[in-house]
Amino acid sequence: MNSLPTTIVILTFLFIFCSGGVHVLSLRTLLTDPCNPNAQQDPRTLISDQLTVLINGYSESRIPLLQSIVTTYAASSLVLSILVLWGNPSTPSQTLSQLARNLTDSSFGFSGISVIHQASDSLNNRFLPRPEIKTRAVLVCDDDVEVDPKSLEFAFRMWGSNPDRLVGFFVRSHDIDLSRKEWIYTVHPDKYSIMLTKFMLLKSEYLYRYSCAGGPVMASMRKIVDKAQNCEDLLMNFVVADEVNAGPILVGAERVRDWGDARNDHEDGDGDARGGLTGEVAQVGLSSRKTKHRTRRGECISEFHRMLGRMPLRFSYGKVVNSVSEQGLCQKGGKLAFCDQS
């Protein structure tokens, strides 16, 4: 009997915000277990020609940039819905309500935006399977990376040809320090094995495998993510590589801006500092990152390896590009091949 008033309150709350085109939800109001197998959508019914965008948000100071990025995605015909996953539980509900209204005003009638105020700051939350996801493809991205429409379209097209792989613009590598006999997190100029969640395209089924499958071993690895407050992207790479025995796919981009990297603040040839990276994504080395950050991520790789009992990460080589004017790999007949530069 006590559940009926609660349900009415929840439905009223949802109606108020849904009527404005933007939904403000809270994990505290969810009545179903996200890992309930019966609550999972049949993969055969998922939409294949559009994608769902999952944008992680935490810092209130980034809200203006977040609004700009959401507006860009909302303008794309490839995007079915956008879920803003707000991971700062201390953010006032009034702030997120204002964000929802602003997103409504700036998205030109796009009604597929949800702002989800999460109950905790766990980075594992960004990979929860959610009933709002109705597409085969999911784009997991950060709130400080801007991608031009053509690059988004190309990346999605490449994912469509390789739906079991991770596809994106930002990559790193794992390696072994033989002197210390431990795994490290690094960058190699000619190979990569890790796709970052700055921009990561993956199939929605992997969300369930990350969050709900794998038994005690996977649960222990998710606890490592919570303890480190880091490494959720590394763990997803482990999950996918272990499934397909292959590395991620790096694609080239015409225009991508990583506002989280101070070295990208230079102006381009047109004097537009927002232009950022033109032609391809600049490979952001680790020299400017804190040693503690690199060390922590290396420790995560070692812990995941130990718990899993094997090293699933695999190296990939080259970059898939959309034009023969760029060096790299091109899609030919549905397969990847080196571009003909003649």
C-alpha positions in Angstrom: 0.0 0.0 0.0 2.8 2.4 0.8 4.3 2.0 -2.7 1.3 3.6 -4.5 1.9 7.2 -3.2 5.6 6.8 -4.0 4.9 5.8 -7.5 2.5 8.7 -8.0 5.1 11.2 -6.8 7.7 9.7 -9.2 5.3 9.7 -12.1 4.3 13.3 -11.4 8.0 14.3 -11.2 8.7 12.7 -14.5 5.7 14.2 -16.2 6.6 17.8 -15.1 10.0 17.5 -16.7 9.1 15.3 -19.7 6.6 17.8 -20.8 9.5 20.3 -21.4 11.4 17.9 -23.6 14.2 17.2 -21.2 13.9 14.6 -18.5 15.6 15.0 -15.1 15.8 11.7 -13.4 17.5 10.3 -10.3 18.9 6.8 -9.7 17.2 7.0 -6.3 13.8 6.9 -8.1 14.5 3.9 -10.3 12.2 1.1 -9.5 14.0 -1.7 -11.4 17.4 -3.3 -11.1 19.6 -2.2 -14.1 21.1 -5.7 -14.1 17.8 -7.5 -14.1 18.1 -9.8 -17.2 14.3 -9.5 -17.8 14.7 -5.7 -18.0 17.2 -5.9 -20.9 16.0 -5.0 -24.3 16.2 -7.7 -27.0 19.3 -6.9 -29.1 17.2 -7.7 -32.2 14.9 -4.7 -31.5 17.6 -2.2 -31.0 17.9 0.7 -33.5 21.0 0.2 -35.7 21.1 3.5 -37.7 21.3 5.9 -34.7 23.2 6.0 -31.5 22.8 7.0 -27.8 25.2 9.5 -26.4 26.3 9.1 -22.7 28.0 12.3 -21.5 29.7 12.2 -18.1 29.3 15.4 -16.1 30.6 16.4 -12.7 32.0 19.9 -12.4 29.5 22.8 -12.3 32.1 25.1 -13.8 31.9 23.0 -17.0 28.2 23.4 -17.5 28.5 26.1 -20.2 30.8 23.8 -22.2 28.6 20.8 -21.6 25.6 22.7 -23.0 27.5 23.5 -26.1 28.6 19.9 -26.6 25.1 18.6 -26.0 23.7 21.1 -28.5 26.2 19.8 -31.2 25.2 16.2 -30.6 21.5 17.1 -30.6 21.8 18.6 -34.1 23.0 15.4 -35.5 20.5 13.1 -37.3 22.6 10.1 -36.1 21.7 10.8 -32.4 18.5 9.3 -31.1 19.0 10.3 -27.4 21.5 12.0 -25.1 21.9 11.0 -21.4 23.8 13.5 -19.3 25.1 11.4 -16.4 25.7 13.8 -13.6 28.1 12.2 -11.2 28.3 14.8 -8.5 25.7 13.9 -5.8 26.3 17.2 -4.0 25.1 19.4 -6.9 21.9 21.1 -6.0 18.8 19.8 -7.8 18.0 23.5 -8.7 21.3 23.6 -10.7 20.4 20.6 -12.7 16.9 21.8 -13.3 18.3 25.0 -14.7 20.7 22.9 -16.9 17.7 20.9 -18.2 15.8 24.1 -19.1 18.9 25.5 -20.8 19.3 22.3 -22.8 15.7 22.5 -23.9 16.1 26.1 -25.1 19.4 25.4 -27.0 18.6 22.1 -28.6 16.2 23.3 -31.3 13.3 21.1 -30.5 15.3 17.9 -29.9 13.4 16.0 -27.2 15.7 13.1 -26.5 17.8 14.6 -23.7 17.8 13.3 -20.2 19.8 14.7 -17.2 20.3 11.9 -14.7 21.5 12.9 -11.2 23.3 9.8 -10.0 23.2 8.7 -6.5 27.0 8.3 -6.2 30.2 9.5 -7.9 31.3 6.0 -8.9 32.8 6.0 -12.4 31.3 2.6 -12.9 27.9 4.4 -13.3 28.8 5.6 -16.7 28.6 2.0 -18.0 25.3 1.0 -16.4 22.8 -0.6 -18.8 19.9 1.8 -18.9 16.3 1.4 -20.1 16.6 4.7 -22.0 19.1 3.1 -24.3 17.3 1.9 -27.4 20.2 1.8 -29.9 22.8 -0.8 -30.7 25.6 1.8 -30.6 26.5 3.9 -27.6 28.9 6.8 -27.6 30.5 7.3 -24.2 32.2 10.6 -24.0 33.5 13.4 -21.7 32.0 16.8 -21.2 35.1 18.6 -22.5 35.6 17.0 -26.0 33.9 18.6 -29.0 33.6 16.6 -32.2 32.7 18.0 -35.6 29.6 16.3 -37.3 31.6 14.8 -40.2 34.0 13.1 -37.8 31.1 11.8 -35.7 29.5 10.4 -38.9 32.7 8.7 -40.0 33.4 7.2 -36.6 29.9 5.8 -36.5 30.2 4.4 -40.0 33.4 2.7 -39.0 31.8 1.3 -35.9 29.0 -0.1 -38.0 31.5 -2.1 -40.0 33.2 -3.3 -36.8 30.4 -3.4 -34.1 32.3 -5.7 -31.8 35.3 -3.4 -31.5 35.8 -0.1 -29.6 36.1 2.9 -32.0 37.3 6.4 -31.2 39.8 9.2 -31.5 41.9 9.0 -28.4 44.2 6.0 -27.7 46.9 4.8 -25.3 48.9 1.7 -24.7 49.8 -0.8 -22.1 53.4 -2.1 -21.8 55.6 -4.2 -19.5 58.4 -2.8 -17.4 60.8 -5.7 -17.6 63.1 -4.3 -14.9 60.2 -4.1 -12.4 58.2 -6.9 -13.9 55.0 -4.8 -13.9 52.5 -3.4 -16.3 52.6 0.3 -17.2 50.3 2.8 -18.9 52.0 4.7 -21.7 51.9 5.9 -25.4 53.5 4.2 -28.3 53.9 6.1 -31.6 53.0 3.2 -33.8 50.6 1.0 -31.8 47.8 1.2 -29.3 45.7 -1.1 -27.1 43.4 1.2 -25.1 40.6 3.4 -26.3 39.8 6.3 -24.0 36.3 7.4 -22.9 36.9 10.9 -24.2 35.1 9.5 -27.2 34.4 5.7 -27.2 31.9 4.0 -29.5 30.8 0.6 -28.4 27.8 -1.7 -28.7 25.3 -1.4 -25.9 25.5 -5.1 -24.9 29.0 -4.3 -23.4 27.3 -2.1 -20.8 25.6 -5.2 -19.3 28.8 -7.3 -19.5 30.7 -4.6 -17.7 28.2 -3.8 -15.0 26.3 -7.1 -14.5 28.2 -10.1 -15.8 31.5 -11.7 -14.9 30.6 -12.8 -11.4 32.9 -12.1 -8.4 35.9 -11.5 -10.5 34.3 -8.6 -12.4 32.8 -7.3 -9.2 36.2 -7.2 -7.7 37.6 -5.3 -10.7 34.8 -2.8 -10.4 35.7 -2.2 -6.8 39.3 -1.4 -8.0 37.7 1.4 -10.1 35.9 2.7 -7.1 38.9 2.6 -4.9 41.2 4.3 -7.5 38.4 6.7 -8.7 39.9 6.0 -12.1 40.4 3.2 -14.7 36.8 2.5 -15.7 37.9 3.0 -19.3 40.8 0.5 -18.9 38.3 -2.0 -17.5 36.0 -1.6 -20.4 38.9 -2.2 -22.7 39.6 -5.4 -20.8 36.0 -6.5 -21.2 35.9 -5.9 -24.9 39.3 -7.3 -25.8 38.6 -10.4 -23.8 35.4 -10.9 -25.8 36.8 -10.3 -29.3 40.5 -10.9 -28.9 41.3 -7.7 -30.8 42.3 -4.2 -30.1 40.4 -1.0 -30.6 40.1 1.0 -33.8 41.6 4.5 -34.0 39.9 6.8 -36.6 41.0 10.1 -37.9 39.0 13.3 -37.4 38.7 16.6 -39.3 38.1 18.7 -36.2 38.1 17.5 -32.6 38.8 19.7 -29.6 39.9 18.4 -26.2 39.2 21.2 -23.9 40.7 19.2 -21.0 44.2 19.5 -22.3 45.8 22.8 -21.8 48.3 22.3 -24.6 45.4 22.4 -27.1 44.7 26.1 -26.3 46.7 27.4 -29.2 45.0 29.3 -32.0 44.6 27.7 -35.4 45.3 29.5 -38.7 42.0 31.4 -38.6 42.8 32.8 -35.2 40.0 30.8 -33.6 41.2 29.2 -30.4 38.1 27.1 -30.3 39.2 25.5 -33.5 41.8 23.5 -31.7 42.9 20.4 -33.6 42.5 20.5 -37.3 43.1 17.6 -39.6 43.4 14.9 -36.9 43.4 14.5 -33.2 46.7 15.5 -31.8 48.2 12.6 -29.8 48.4 13.9 -26.3 51.5 12.5 -24.7 51.8 11.7 -21.1 54.7 14.0 -20.3 52.4 16.7 -18.9 50.3 14.3 -16.8 51.1 13.7 -13.2 53.3 10.7 -12.5 50.8 9.7 -9.8 48.1 9.4 -12.5 50.2 7.3 -14.8 51.3 5.1 -11.9 47.7 4.6 -10.7 46.6 3.5 -14.1 49.5 1.1 -14.5 48.5 -0.4 -11.1 45.0 -0.8 -12.4 46.2 -2.7 -15.4 48.3 -4.9 -13.1 45.4 -5.5 -10.8 43.0 -6.3 -13.6 45.5 -8.7 -15.1 46.0 -10.5 -11.8 42.3 -10.8 -11.1 41.4 -11.9 -14.5 44.3 -14.3 -14.7 45.3 -13.3 -18.3 46.1 -10.2 -20.3 43.4 -9.7 -22.9 44.6 -6.3 -24.3 45.7 -6.5 -27.9 47.6 -4.0 -30.0 46.2 -2.3 -33.1 48.2 -0.4 -35.7 47.5 2.5 -37.9 44.6 4.9 -38.1 41.4 4.7 -40.3 40.9 7.9 -42.2 38.2 9.3 -44.4 40.4 10.7 -47.1 43.3 9.3 -49.2 45.0 12.6 -48.5 45.7 11.3 -45.0 48.2 8.6 -44.3 46.6 5.6 -42.6 44.0 3.0 -43.3 40.9 3.3 -45.4 37.7 1.3 -45.6 37.7 -0.7 -48.9 34.9 -3.2 -49.6 34.0 -3.3 -45.9 37.6 -4.2 -44.9 40.4 -2.1 -43.6 43.4 -1.6 -45.9 46.2 0.9 -46.3 45.2 4.0 -48.4 46.6 4.3 -51.9 48.5 7.5 -51.7 49.2 7.7 -55.5 
